[in-house]
Structure formats: C-alpha cells, structure tokens
Amino acid sequence: MSVLPDFFRGHKSVVDIIELNERKSKINPETEHGQIVHHVKGKIQFVDVQFCYPSRPNQIVLTNFNLTCEAKLMTAIVGRSGEGKSTIFSLLLRFYDPDKGSILIDGIDIRQLNVRHLRSLFGFIQQEPILFGNTIRDNIAYGDTTKTFSDEEIERVAKICHIHDTIRSLPKGYQTLCGNKGSQLSGGERQRICLARALIRNPHILLLDEATSSLDRHSEQLIQESLKQDKWNRTCLVIAHRLSTIQDSANIAVMHRRKIREQGTHQELVKADGLYLQLLRAESSHK
Ligand SMILES: Nc1ncnc2c1ncn2[C@@H]1O[C@H](COP(=O)(O)OP(=O)(O)OP(=O)(O)O)[C@@H](O)[C@H]1O
C-alpha cells in the first residue's frame, strides 16, 4: 500500500488537489446534496453563459457563450492567449459558477449535480502537471485513491500515453522516484504520467488544457492518436497549443472576444477563410 501525501487524504481525485492548491473556490465539494447521473453519456452544453471572475467584476471573460460538445467525440477549443479557454474548464468543474446562463451535462444543469460526483466525471490535465515525490507507479495510481490497481492496469494507461517504454528503461522502472514535484523527469515525461493518472480512472470526460504542449510534435500526435483509439471513446475537450494536433477533432470551436465566433471541422473552417485560418497562418509563420 502506498503512502499518500498528507493533502491527498480524504480526497478522491487529482481535481481536489488542484482545487485545494490553486483555486479559491467558494463551492463546497463536501455537500451530500445534489443529483447523481447513473448512465453518463457525456454531452456538454454551454447555454448563453456569462462570467466574470469575482476578483475582477468589471472584466467580462465570457458573454453569450454557447457551445455544444457531443458525447464521446473530441471538441477542440482554440483562440489567442487570454480569450477565456481555461475559464471554460474552471466553470465545467464548478470552481466557479456562471453569472448568467447554464452548463448542462446530458441535459442536466451541473448546479443540480452533487459537486463531488460532477468532478469525478472528469479527467483533467493541465499544462503544468503536478507530480509528487513518490514513485512513478504511485503517481499514476493517485488518479483514483479509492482503488488498488494491478501492474497491468498501470501499464495499459502508460502505453496509451507512450511513456511505458521510457519507464521500463529506467533502472527502477515503475518504482523510480519522481523527485520533488517530478524534478527528476522531463516536462514531457511529467505530462505523460499525469495523462496516465487521469486515464486510470476511466473518466467519462477528459479535459486537456494544453496538456501535451511540452512534447515534441510527433509525440503529441502519437498521444492524440492513442486517445482516439482508446476503446472507451470518451468525450474529450482539448485546449490546443498547436493547431496541427487537433485537426482531426469532430468539432473545432474558435474563441474570440468572449464567445465562440466560428466552429466546424478543420476542412470547413479552412474553407470559411475566417479566424481559424488566421490562427493557422499565424502559427505557420512562427515555425
Ligand atoms: N483566477 C482568475 N482571477 C481573475 N482573472 C482571471 C483568473 N484566471 C484568468 N483570469 C483572466 O480571465 C481571462 C481569461 O483567462 P483564461 O486563462 O481563461 O484564458 P486562456 O484563453 O486560457 O489563456 P491562455 O491561452 O493564455 O492560457 C484573462 O484575462 C485572465 O487574465
């Protein structure tokens, strides 16, 4: 049995840690109130959402924000820095509630759901992965501290994240210590381990916030490919650093000035000759 870092005790998922460490959320996840969804399909809808951060009440981050993410498909959200992409994830996880409008999962307003249950539906991976000083195995297993995982289960998710061979090549393999905050691993390795940790729970919905941005383009594409073949075929929302890696998404939504301005497949958006094409051109001019 592995020893959990103190702040992990009593918390069921990494989302709790992120909340404890980084957010000043006023929404209490400990409440017993709220509905449980028993057969989650994973359709997500933002309906006329308006939102300002409580600390900046005069700065509207989202307004008339509408977006539908179909169940079990990949939706990519793209846009320039500061457009509010990460804020969408904070609202979905209920670190904050919208000032107006609603967010629905399978047609149910997420404010009606039990908060802990809501958060348990998601695997959430950020650009800056949080690793603990324990072994690589423990760091993956922390994805769900209510279960004990077999080596096969740990290795299965490591393979999806293309980190299994790297781990095996280390003298102590999965028993290698990650060092303080993962300092003994590269940024790309840390991201892959965090992704494996999110997948071990088999979440219904995966939220990737520039989660593979430390990887080279080839590795990033390999992981995107693995996620697509992932047999669970879960709903996936991706905030993408590099547009080249999200071109196969079922829907690409382009954010600009607080709302979604255009959406469609890569081919449709290129044909539309609008904001998406501008972002693509800006990206290729920086190569
Ligand atoms: N906790 C916070 N409190 C107050 N304002 C915030 C907070 N987090 C983000 N903001 C502001 O909200 C706006 C949207 O930020 P957000 O991080 O959602 O954008 P983003 O599109 O994800 O940016 P990037 O691509 O640079 O990560 C920005 O103006 C940002 O400064």
The ligand as an SDF file (V2000), in Angstrom:
LIG
                    3D

 31 33  0  0  0  0  0  0  0  0999 V2000
   -8.3610   33.3810  -11.2540 N   0  0  0  0  0  0  0  0  0  0  0  0
   -8.5230   34.4670  -12.0090 C   0  0  0  0  0  0  0  0  0  0  0  0
   -8.9170   35.6430  -11.4600 N   0  0  0  0  0  0  0  0  0  0  0  0
   -9.1230   36.7460  -12.2050 C   0  0  0  0  0  0  0  0  0  0  0  0
   -8.9560   36.7790  -13.5580 N   0  0  0  0  0  0  0  0  0  0  0  0
   -8.5600   35.6440  -14.1520 C   0  0  0  0  0  0  0  0  0  0  0  0
   -8.3200   34.4430  -13.4190 C   0  0  0  0  0  0  0  0  0  0  0  0
   -7.9420   33.4590  -14.2920 N   0  0  0  0  0  0  0  0  0  0  0  0
   -7.9450   34.0560  -15.5090 C   0  0  0  0  0  0  0  0  0  0  0  0
   -8.3010   35.3410  -15.4450 N   0  0  0  0  0  0  0  0  0  0  0  0
   -8.4540   36.2810  -16.5710 C   0  0  0  0  0  0  0  0  0  0  0  0
   -9.5120   35.8070  -17.4040 O   0  0  0  0  0  0  0  0  0  0  0  0
   -9.1780   35.9560  -18.7840 C   0  0  0  0  0  0  0  0  0  0  0  0
   -9.2430   34.6120  -19.4660 C   0  0  0  0  0  0  0  0  0  0  0  0
   -8.2180   33.7840  -18.9270 O   0  0  0  0  0  0  0  0  0  0  0  0
   -8.0220   32.2630  -19.3830 P   0  0  0  0  0  0  0  0  0  0  0  0
   -6.8830   31.6980  -18.5940 O   0  0  0  0  0  0  0  0  0  0  0  0
   -9.3130   31.5580  -19.3120 O   0  0  0  0  0  0  0  0  0  0  0  0
   -7.5940   32.4510  -20.9180 O   0  0  0  0  0  0  0  0  0  0  0  0
   -6.9440   31.4110  -21.9310 P   0  0  0  0  0  0  0  0  0  0  0  0
   -7.6140   31.6270  -23.2400 O   0  0  0  0  0  0  0  0  0  0  0  0
   -6.9840   30.0380  -21.3640 O   0  0  0  0  0  0  0  0  0  0  0  0
   -5.4300   31.9330  -21.9940 O   0  0  0  0  0  0  0  0  0  0  0  0
   -4.0770   31.1340  -22.3170 P   0  0  0  0  0  0  0  0  0  0  0  0
   -4.2060   30.6000  -23.7130 O   0  0  0  0  0  0  0  0  0  0  0  0
   -3.0190   32.2020  -22.2060 O   0  0  0  0  0  0  0  0  0  0  0  0
   -3.9270   30.0530  -21.2730 O   0  0  0  0  0  0  0  0  0  0  0  0
   -7.7900   36.6070  -18.8200 C   0  0  0  0  0  0  0  0  0  0  0  0
   -7.9760   37.9930  -18.9910 O   0  0  0  0  0  0  0  0  0  0  0  0
   -7.2140   36.3070  -17.4490 C   0  0  0  0  0  0  0  0  0  0  0  0
   -6.3330   37.3270  -17.0370 O   0  0  0  0  0  0  0  0  0  0  0  0
  1  2  1  0
  2  3  1  0
  2  7  2  0
  3  4  2  0
  4  5  1  0
  5  6  2  0
  6  7  1  0
  6 10  1  0
  7  8  1  0
  8  9  2  0
  9 10  1  0
 10 11  1  0
 11 12  1  0
 11 30  1  0
 12 13  1  0
 13 14  1  0
 13 28  1  0
 14 15  1  0
 15 16  1  0
 16 17  2  0
 16 18  1  0
 16 19  1  0
 19 20  1  0
 20 21  2  0
 20 22  1  0
 20 23  1  0
 23 24  1  0
 24 25  2  0
 24 26  1  0
 24 27  1  0
 28 29  1  0
 28 30  1  0
 30 31  1  0
M  END
$$$$
